[in-house]
Amino acid sequence: MGEGIRDRLSKRLEPLSSLRIEVSHGTIIAYSSLALILFVAFIVRILPLRWENLSSGVTTLNEFDPYYQLSITQYMTNHGLLSPFWPTEWRNMQLWYPFGLNMGATALPGIPITGAAVYDLFRALGANINLITLCALIPPVVGVITVYIMYLLGKDIGGKAVGLLSALFLALAPSIIERTSLGFYDTEVPGTLGLVLFVFFFLRSVDSNRSLRASILYSLGAAVTLAYFIVGWGGAYYMVDVTVLFVFVMLILRRYSQRLLLSYSITFGLALFIATKVPYLGLSYLTSGAVIPVAGGFVLLLIAELLRNNISLRTKVLLALSSLIVIVGAFAALFATGRITGSGFSGKFSTVLDPFIRASSPIINSVAEQQLTAWGNIYVECGVGLLFFLIGMYFVLKNPTSKNVFFVVFAVTALFFAASMIRLLAIFDPAFAVIAAIGIMGVLKPFYTLLKEAPRALAKSKRKLPRVSKEYSGVAVFLIFMILVTLFAFSPQTGGVPRAIEQSFVPTAISASSLPIGGSSLSQPVSSWIDALAWIKSNVPSNNVVVAWWDYGDWLSDIGNVTTLCDNTTYNSTQIANVGFIMMGNETQSMIMLNHYEDYNNPGRVNYILVFVVLAIEQSSGGTGYTAIPAGYGDEGKFVWMARISGTYEQMYLNLHYMSPSSKWKDETTFGSYSNTTGQWTWNSAGQNCTLNELMYDAAYQYCNQLSASGLSVTPSWTATLPTYFTPVEIFGENVSPYQYGGLVPLVALYKVNYSAYYKATGATGTG
């Protein structure tokens, strides 16, 4: 019986035994290389895990904005994916006291919906995972997926080799690593994925070598991806307009095709339909300055389609001129009637197009990642790969296929925007990756071809010798290989440390207490901010307002569970200026403003003020003792923006009598100047009496006194008046040794607002 079954199975399986799966060595090498690139891409993005408390199962998020996204994600997991937007919009009253913040109308939902959906999926599968840990891990995973899509895109453009090099460049691009590393749970995560995936789908959809059915399917994929991109990151404005510009260039080059019209119509029609359903965007998105060109591109494609018909030259000219007049007239009418809104060309977006207007917007200029990009930044980003990028541009221009034309438009415009704002290097990196890969393969191809040739004998020689050119080819290939190894492994532009390691091997901002430290020299987190927020959460009621500079708003509300005047959005620039006024004014001016918020008669009044100061402990010039010098990583470096932002409202404060002609300011020069000899900031009498300086000095003074009591003589390098109406509650970081973090000491100082002392001294009341 058993033998009969065995015989029957043997006969059934006999045909399969003759099957042989043959895989070429090249395929094995290609997919092994891709797997290695993806593995490296993931590893470099989770290196900050070293400084996380893995035993507790909870990690931290990086920077400030991710905590804002986390709060929306948390709300979605508790109340449903659409809960912040429907049926009623969620107003978070712990932000922007006393008005609160409409979370459904002030945030793009791409990353919160992604995080909440993944979390709900894990719960449905029975997996128990902490939400913040999941949110911290999403960026590295999405980063790896983006690198894989980059491989597919590069493969479409120039074959497997170009795909692998493109993936490698993107996997180790510093700006991409920064925005897809552990804990960077912010808009750039869906943004980078959406950008690369959209380009991949769109270029396949306009490929005339594919079937009509495939083209329609890829157009639908491009539409859904573009919609996700739009609702995930404001940088989608760029790709929308780049696609329109690509269409215009194709028409100029007489490369119009019906496939282009079909793909463009499906992609933008469906994508914009989906995007306008998001409350943050709405129908006004269609008439925003950056999106209205989509309609113009569609009209131009329709005109091109009409001109393809067999009509007279006179009719074609009349049709083109009349269409042009209609388009220009329509745009003029929309602008004149106010139908075209400034969205897309306002705020930080306008400073990208025109970097010279940045000086008039200190709020935008105060954010480090929105500063102008120095050419040194671009070199650190790309290294010697810039050489291959330029060579790649030559090869791309030499072969102007539709895909290559798109990448020329993409690369040139992305380079302009990346030079205009550091943050937008992340947009340039995908274009750089593909074109630099094309440049490398274009240079290697002739040498590689020679290396593959069989040795040939010289015609008039008695001895058979291989051609010398083949040896030179091997040397050329080896040199290019060494250049790439230097670029990725040694990176002379970063002092010998690999770019990827330098960019990613640092703790999250809160685990480093915003200090610029990391690497093997840091063995544990810097706990000043972590301790401060834990103490605040346990000891300060959630309805109490803590005043701090807007950088720390999300940390205070989402981790410390207290109410704040402002967070990391620019929702209310006047209130940000008010916080700057509180910090830079003298104590009387600060109390007048704080009393203004007390007038709202809310039980959660402004009870606390928090400052963050980083000291650099250095040997005194006389050789006796040490000096605590402002390091510039905390409020001692940000006061410049507090003064400039509040100074833009000078006339308003004068009208409200918060300022007087003798105590007004426009910028930081009212409070001091930089010393030409030491390069340090020197406070004048106005600066010595401003509230921020008083509180920072008090924190430094207490820290130095503590060290002096233990036998180490340390004195602050500057002087200020000690505060009168602000009582110290806790100073976190007092126990940090001056040797612990390379001489840097981060102090988070919390003070109680003493209204009673102010009322007693001035006769003011809390009723206005």
Phi, psi and omega in degrees: 000309179297320181294324179296318178295318181297320180294317180297318178297322180297319179293322179294322185272352183301319178298328182289333182293338180275349180285136177231124178269113182257124179237125182290158177298323179298320179294318179299315180296318182298311184285331174293318178296318179297316179299319179295319179298316180295321178296313179298319179301320180288317184298313183293338181274344179250011179301327178299350177302337182304326185259010179264155180275084185292334181295332179275348181076010183236134176249176177250162175266162184261147179062206189249311184303325180304331178289331173295315178295324179297320181297322178291319179299316178300318179296320179295319181292333181272330188235359180112154186298327184263003187301324179293343186245333188210142005282340174233148181283141184277124175253117180272110185278356176274356178246145174055049175308139003263006189274332187080175182229126177285100186289337180281344185240007183234011182214141171286133189271005187304303184287321178297320179294321178300310181297316182293321180295317178295319179297316179297324178296316179297319179295321179296329178276359178087007180278138180254105182226141179290137185299314183294327176293317177299315180297326178290329183272341181301315181302313178299321180294314178297324177300318179293319177299319179297320178297321178295317177298325177298322177299313180298320180294312178298324178296320177296325184281315188217014179098179185300319183297315177296321178298315180295316179294321177299315179298320180295315179300316182288324181299327185247017177286122185305315182294323178290319177300314181302322186266001174228021179273173182309124173089352181276071186272077186219183190297333181293342180295302174292337181294309181294320177296314181297321181298307184294318182291323178297313180300319179300309181293316185295317180293328174290326182291331181266003180286114183289346179280351179265159181291161179298320179298315179296322180297318179294317180297317178292328176295319177296319176298318178296323180294312180296319180296316179296322177298317177297320177299314182296316182278000180253329186208136177296341178295352177296335175308319183298309184292328175301311183286329176296320178295319177297317179296322176300316178299316180298316179296320178298322178292320178298322181277005181059042180249026180294144173215155178296331178297323178295317178298316181298311182297314181300316183295313181293314185300305184283327178300309182287319183298314181289329176298315179292315185297323183288351177278350179277127184304324181298331182261298179068185181293337179296342178298327182292333181254016176287154186301330182273344184257335182302331176299341178300319178295319178299319178298321179295317179297318180297321178294321177296319178298317179298323178293319179295322182289346177288337183290162183279078178238165186290159179298320180299318180294321179298316180295315180297319180295317180295315181294316180296322178295318179298318179296319180296316181297310180298317179296321180295316178299316180297319180294319179295320177295317184295325181270000179076015180287329177273117182274169181277356182304132181097333178238022180240168177058225184294336179292322179292328179288339175288317179290323181227088184299340185285346178272002183300324184298334181276000181229080182297333179297314179292318184290340183285344181273122187302319184284357177253013177283163173299146181269121174284153179298333175298324177297320180293323179293317178297324179294314190253335181061211180290354174299340176301325178298314179291331176297316179294319177296319179298322177300323178297312181294324180292316179293330180290336182234077189281064171288171180301318180295319180291323176298318178301316183288332174295313178298316180301310186293315183295314181291321180296322178296321177298312182292323178295325178288339182273334181209127183304321183303329186275006169300333178294333176282325181288328187304316179298319178294318178299317184300313183291314185289323176296322177296319177297320178297316180297313182290328177294323178287320185284333189306309181295323179292320180294322178298317179296322180295330181281342181292147175288146179301137179240142183277150174290141188298319187251022181254143178283333179254141180276120180233140175293154181295144180295327183301330179292322177294317177298326178298318178297321178295318181297315178299318180296319180296316179296321177299317180293325177298317180292321177298318178297319181298316187264334187255328185245322176046079179300336181286350176240029175075025177095346180276132177307139184302317182297319181292316180299322184286327189252339185273057176223153178291167171296159187303320183285328178285343176256003185049039177065016176276145180276062183230161179173201179075191185290343182285343181257114186265342182210162181297156172270114198267004186304308181289321180299315179294319181298313183291324177295319180294316180299318180298325183274337190240347181246126178302148186295335181272000175281140182265130176248119179275129175205163177299151192298341177303326190259006185300314182290324176300315183293317184281318187273330178257315181279346177056045173236175181264144182231161177280332181203158177236206186274005173268167176254037184304319183224094184293332178295319181289327174298318177297324178297320177295320175299322177296316178301320183286319189267343177286164172289173187300323180295315178298318180298318181292326176299315180292318178297322178293332176300318178286334175293335181296342180287354175055045179255137180301332180269061185288174181285101185260335188228156172227137185235136175232154180233119181231137178247124181257142172252117183271117183231157177295135178296152183298329180280352179087357179250115178080190184230162179235136176266111183252138175302124185276335177098003182265352179243212181294340177291348173253337184269352182300333179303316181284328175300318181290317183290317181293314178292330180294335178291344178256022184307312183296322178297317180292326175295317180295327180273359179066023171281331175246156170239162180306334181271352183231026180269166176204155174247330180205192187288344184294342176293337189255356179156198181200166177275137179284133179290336183271314183263340184077001180271152176286135178244120180281137172269192184297322178294320179291323179294339181253004178283148188300316181301313182295322178300315183289319178296318180294319180299317178297316179295320181298315180293321179295315181295321178299321180295318179294320180297324179294334179268004174104002180251115185280109179227133178230145175297147182277357181223169180235156177199165175285139177284146186294148179254318185258012181229120185258125181297135178255302179212145172238111185267129185110000180299333183271002180288128177287142178296349179259355192289319184237050178066031179089001179262134181232110179271126180241123174254111187249125180250130182234145176269135178282121184264083181295324183300316179296322180293314180297319181294321184283329187248345183080006179287167178231171180270017181245017176101000000 
